[in-house]
Amino acid sequence: MKSVRRSKTSSKNEVPRYSSRLLYAFLLIVCISFVGTTGYYLIEKQWSVLDAFYMTIITLTTVGFGETHELSDRGRVFTIILIVFSMGIAGYSISTIASFVLEGQLNDIIQGRRMETYISHLYHHIIVCGGGRTGKHIVSELYKTRMPFVVVEQSEEVLESLRTHVGDIPHLQADATEDDTLIEAGIKRARGLIAALGDDKDNVFIVLSARSLNPRLQIIARCNEEANAEKLRKAGANDIVSPNAIGGMRMVSMMLRPNVVAFLDEMMRVTGQTLRFEEVSIEHGHSLVDQTLEQAHIGRKTGLLVVAIRSPDGSIRYNPGGKTMLKHGDVLIILGTRAQIAELYNLLNQSSYDTSLADVLYNIEE
């Protein structure tokens, strides 16, 4: 699988820094050219501005062409001084341009621009704020399921670790607590946001900003201290997850139900395919409305398994039988591969996300 070629940093941060170096080198060349032209014009009284500029250029470039006119002694002294200064300026300018191209900085900017373009076209995606110890697992799961997402992470070391353990991913190297960063990540078009920073205060700030920018956003927040859970909820988080609590529950489950845990872990690592639980809403006008599961033939048409059905009132019917009637607003909890889940969405004439765009993001030619 081909992937997005990584850019070492967001073009938002890199372009100004690299551009300023090139601009500085260009201004030095312009200044030395102006000084040389003015000097020759003032020293050699009979020379025109064009003659003075021509002499300056052939001196700076050391091409070895003959002089325009015979130089006076003052003109020769000025030429020596001009050569000494121009050698340093030319060396700096050439090394700047060479490093810009050869060390990949130009390619980084181009890739950064492409990354911004892809992110600007993302729709119904997930924004992951933080790519550390918790964020790495979040990103890995999103990457495996090919769900469109963008990672917002300020640390280059963390991004490098993500690229090593997960792969090349759409990302912004920026501060996730800033509104401009969230807007650039497409928060107004996103389906959800995961605040997974290590500091609860930062997560509260992100949740507060995200909720104000997109009131309909599904927000999941990491909470390290239970005392901060209520603050996150008041800030606008739909759900709150404590890594410590989840880790403790898993350790107990492994002790009490080791075979169940092993089964679920193996299910997530089935060779050649990726089995996942997914939820699909039955909306008004769908062909499945007012049909039974037996009449819908979901298993026969898609190959996936309907594990449960959640009704609009919140009640859940586990392992529903064939006579179970499907109603508007029901949510199907299903188990299947990515292809099977996509087939169900096609059957319902809806899309969980923009599959074609997700494929583009993960299959970009380098």
C-alpha positions in Angstrom: 0.0 0.0 0.0 1.4 3.3 -1.0 1.2 6.1 1.4 1.4 9.8 1.8 5.0 10.8 1.6 5.8 12.4 4.9 6.7 16.1 5.4 9.0 16.7 8.4 6.8 19.5 9.6 3.6 21.3 8.7 4.1 23.7 5.7 2.4 26.2 7.9 5.6 26.3 10.1 8.2 25.4 7.5 7.4 27.7 4.6 8.0 31.0 6.4 11.4 29.7 7.8 12.7 28.3 4.5 11.3 31.2 2.5 13.0 33.7 4.8 16.4 32.1 4.2 16.0 32.2 0.4 14.7 35.8 0.6 17.7 36.7 2.7 20.1 35.2 0.2 18.3 36.9 -2.7 18.4 40.3 -0.9 22.1 39.9 -0.2 22.7 39.4 -4.0 20.6 42.3 -4.8 22.4 44.6 -2.3 25.9 43.6 -3.5 24.8 44.1 -7.1 23.5 47.5 -6.3 26.6 48.5 -4.4 28.8 47.2 -7.2 26.8 49.0 -10.0 26.8 52.3 -8.0 30.5 52.0 -7.2 31.6 51.4 -10.8 29.3 54.2 -12.0 30.7 56.7 -9.6 34.3 55.6 -9.9 34.4 55.2 -13.7 32.9 58.5 -14.8 32.6 57.6 -18.5 30.7 54.4 -17.8 26.9 54.0 -18.3 24.7 52.3 -15.7 24.5 49.3 -18.0 28.3 49.1 -18.2 28.5 49.3 -14.4 25.9 46.7 -13.9 27.5 44.4 -16.5 30.9 44.7 -14.8 29.3 44.0 -11.4 27.7 40.8 -12.7 30.7 39.3 -14.4 32.7 40.1 -11.2 30.2 38.5 -8.9 29.9 35.4 -11.1 33.6 35.2 -11.9 32.9 34.1 -15.5 36.1 35.6 -16.8 34.8 37.8 -19.5 36.8 40.9 -20.5 36.3 44.3 -18.9 33.8 46.7 -20.5 36.3 49.5 -20.4 39.8 49.9 -19.1 39.7 50.1 -15.3 41.3 52.9 -13.4 43.4 52.2 -10.3 40.5 53.1 -8.1 38.3 50.8 -10.1 40.7 47.9 -9.7 40.8 48.4 -5.9 37.1 48.5 -5.9 36.9 45.3 -7.9 39.2 43.5 -5.5 36.9 44.5 -2.6 33.8 43.5 -4.5 35.3 40.1 -5.3 36.2 39.5 -1.6 32.7 40.3 -0.4 30.9 38.6 -3.3 32.7 35.3 -2.6 31.2 35.1 0.8 27.7 36.2 -0.3 27.8 33.8 -3.3 28.9 30.9 -1.2 26.1 31.5 1.3 23.5 31.9 -1.4 24.6 28.8 -3.3 24.8 26.7 -0.1 21.3 27.9 0.9 19.7 27.0 -2.4 21.6 23.7 -2.6 20.5 22.7 0.9 17.0 23.8 0.1 16.8 21.4 -2.8 19.2 18.6 -1.9 18.3 18.2 1.7 14.7 17.8 0.9 13.4 21.1 2.2 11.9 22.0 -1.1 10.2 18.6 -1.2 9.0 19.0 2.4 7.3 22.3 1.4 5.7 20.7 -1.7 4.5 17.7 0.4 3.3 20.0 3.1 1.3 21.9 0.5 -0.2 18.6 -0.8 -0.9 17.6 2.8 -2.8 20.9 3.4 -4.8 20.3 0.1 -5.8 16.8 1.2 -6.8 17.9 4.6 -8.8 20.8 3.1 -10.8 18.2 1.1 -11.5 15.9 4.1 -15.1 15.5 5.1 -16.8 13.6 7.9 -13.3 12.8 9.3 -11.9 12.5 12.7 -9.4 14.9 14.3 -7.0 13.3 16.7 -5.4 15.8 19.1 -2.2 14.3 20.4 -0.2 11.4 19.1 1.6 10.2 22.3 1.2 6.9 24.1 -2.6 7.0 23.9 -2.8 8.8 20.6 -0.6 6.2 18.9 -3.1 3.4 19.5 -6.0 5.7 18.3 -4.2 6.6 15.1 -3.2 2.9 14.5 -6.8 1.8 14.7 -8.1 4.6 12.5 -5.3 3.8 10.0 -6.2 0.1 9.9 -9.9 0.8 9.3 -9.1 3.4 6.7 -11.2 6.0 8.4 -10.3 9.5 7.2 -8.5 11.4 10.0 -5.9 14.0 10.7 -3.5 14.1 13.6 -2.7 17.4 15.3 0.6 17.1 17.2 3.1 19.7 18.1 6.2 17.5 18.7 8.2 16.4 15.7 9.6 13.5 17.8 6.1 12.2 18.4 5.2 12.5 14.7 8.3 10.6 13.8 7.3 7.9 16.2 3.9 7.7 14.7 5.4 7.4 11.2 7.7 4.6 12.5 5.0 2.5 14.2 1.9 3.3 12.1 2.9 4.7 8.7 2.7 8.0 6.8 -0.4 9.8 8.1 -2.2 13.1 7.4 -1.0 15.5 10.1 -0.6 19.0 11.2 2.4 19.9 13.4 0.8 22.6 15.4 -0.8 23.5 18.8 -4.2 21.7 19.1 -5.4 24.2 21.7 -5.5 27.0 19.1 -8.7 27.7 17.2 -6.8 28.3 14.0 -5.3 24.9 14.1 -8.6 23.2 14.6 -10.1 25.2 11.8 -7.2 24.2 9.5 -7.8 20.5 10.5 -11.3 20.9 9.1 -13.2 20.9 12.4 -16.3 22.4 10.8 -16.5 19.4 8.3 -15.4 16.7 10.8 -17.6 14.0 12.3 -15.7 13.8 15.5 -12.7 14.9 17.6 -10.6 12.9 20.1 -8.7 15.0 22.7 -5.9 12.7 23.7 -3.3 15.0 25.2 -1.5 14.0 28.4 -2.7 17.1 30.3 -6.3 17.3 31.3 -6.2 21.1 31.3 -5.2 21.1 27.6 -7.9 18.6 26.8 -10.5 20.8 28.5 -9.4 23.7 26.5 -9.5 21.7 23.2 -13.0 20.4 24.0 -14.3 23.9 24.8 -12.8 25.3 21.6 -14.0 22.4 19.5 -17.6 22.5 20.8 -17.8 26.3 20.1 -16.5 25.8 16.5 -18.8 22.8 15.8 -21.8 22.3 18.1 -22.7 19.0 16.3 -19.3 17.4 16.7 -18.9 14.1 18.5 -16.1 14.7 21.1 -14.3 12.0 23.0 -11.8 13.2 25.6 -9.0 11.5 27.5 -9.1 12.1 31.3 -6.2 11.2 33.5 -7.6 12.4 36.8 -11.2 11.4 37.7 -11.7 14.7 39.4 -11.5 16.4 36.0 -14.1 14.3 34.3 -17.0 16.6 35.2 -15.0 19.6 33.9 -14.5 17.9 30.5 -18.2 17.0 30.4 -19.2 20.6 31.1 -16.8 21.8 28.5 -18.7 19.8 25.9 -17.3 16.3 25.7 -19.8 13.6 24.7 -17.8 10.8 26.3 -14.8 10.6 28.6 -12.3 7.8 28.7 -9.8 7.1 31.5 -6.8 5.1 30.2 -6.1 4.0 33.8 -9.7 2.7 34.2 -9.7 1.0 30.8 -6.3 -0.6 31.5 -7.5 -1.9 34.9 -10.7 -3.4 33.5 -8.7 -5.1 30.8 -6.3 -6.6 33.3 -9.2 -8.0 35.3 -10.8 -9.3 32.2 -7.6 -11.1 31.2 -7.5 -12.7 34.7 -11.2 -13.7 34.8 -12.0 -14.2 31.1 -8.7 -15.0 29.3 -10.3 -16.9 26.5 -12.8 -14.1 25.7 -10.0 -11.5 25.7 -7.8 -13.8 23.5 -10.7 -14.3 21.1 -11.4 -10.5 20.8 -7.7 -9.8 20.3 -7.4 -12.5 17.7 -10.5 -11.2 15.9 -8.8 -7.8 15.5 -5.7 -9.5 13.9 -7.3 -12.0 11.5 -4.9 -12.7 8.7 -5.8 -11.1 5.4 -8.7 -9.1 6.8 -9.8 -6.8 9.5 -12.9 -7.6 11.5 -14.4 -4.6 13.3 -17.6 -3.7 15.2 -19.4 -0.9 13.5 -22.7 0.9 14.0 -25.1 1.8 11.1 -28.2 4.0 11.5 -31.4 3.2 9.7 -32.7 6.5 8.4 -36.1 7.5 7.1 -36.7 6.2 3.6 -34.3 3.3 3.7 -35.4 0.1 2.1 -34.9 -1.8 5.4 -37.4 0.3 7.3 -40.4 -1.9 8.4 -38.7 -5.1 7.3 -37.6 -8.0 9.4 -34.0 -9.1 9.6 -35.1 -12.2 7.7 -36.6 -10.1 4.9 -33.7 -7.8 4.8 -31.2 -10.6 4.1 -28.3 -8.5 5.5 -26.2 -11.5 6.3 -26.7 -13.1 2.8 -26.2 -9.9 0.9 -23.2 -8.6 2.8 -21.8 -11.5 4.8 -21.6 -9.5 8.1 -23.3 -10.4 11.4 -25.9 -8.2 13.2 -24.9 -8.5 16.8 -27.4 -6.1 18.4 -30.0 -3.4 17.6 -30.3 -0.2 19.6 -33.7 1.4 19.5 -34.3 5.2 19.5 -35.4 4.9 23.2 -32.0 3.5 24.1 -33.0 -0.1 24.7 -30.7 -2.8 23.1 -31.8 -6.1 21.6 -28.9 -8.5 21.7 -28.5 -11.3 19.1 -31.7 -10.3 17.4 -33.7 -13.0 15.7 -35.0 -13.1 12.1 -38.4 -11.9 13.1 -37.0 -8.6 14.6 -38.6 -5.6 12.8 -36.3 -2.8 11.7 -37.6 0.7 12.4 -36.6 4.2 11.5 -34.0 5.4 14.0 -32.7 1.9 14.9 -28.9 1.5 15.0 -27.5 -1.8 13.9 -24.4 -3.0 15.8 -22.6 -5.2 13.2 -19.5 -7.3 13.0 -17.6 -7.7 9.7 -14.7 -6.7 7.4 -14.3 -3.2 6.0 -15.6 -4.5 2.6 -18.7 -6.1 4.1 -19.5 -2.9 6.1 -19.1 -0.8 2.9 -21.4 -3.2 1.2 -24.1 -2.6 3.8 -23.7 1.2 3.4 -24.2 0.7 -0.3 -27.3 -1.4 0.4 -28.6 1.5 2.5 -27.6 4.1 -0.1 -25.5 6.0 2.4 -21.9 6.4 3.2 -20.1 6.2 6.5 -17.4 8.4 5.1 -15.8 9.4 1.8 -14.2 6.1 0.9 -12.7 7.4 -2.3 -11.0 10.2 -0.6 -9.7 7.9 2.2 -8.2 5.7 -0.5 -6.6 8.7 -2.1 -5.0 9.7 1.2 -3.4 6.3 1.6 -2.4 5.7 -2.0 -0.7 8.9 -3.1 2.1 8.6 -5.5 5.4 9.8 -4.1 
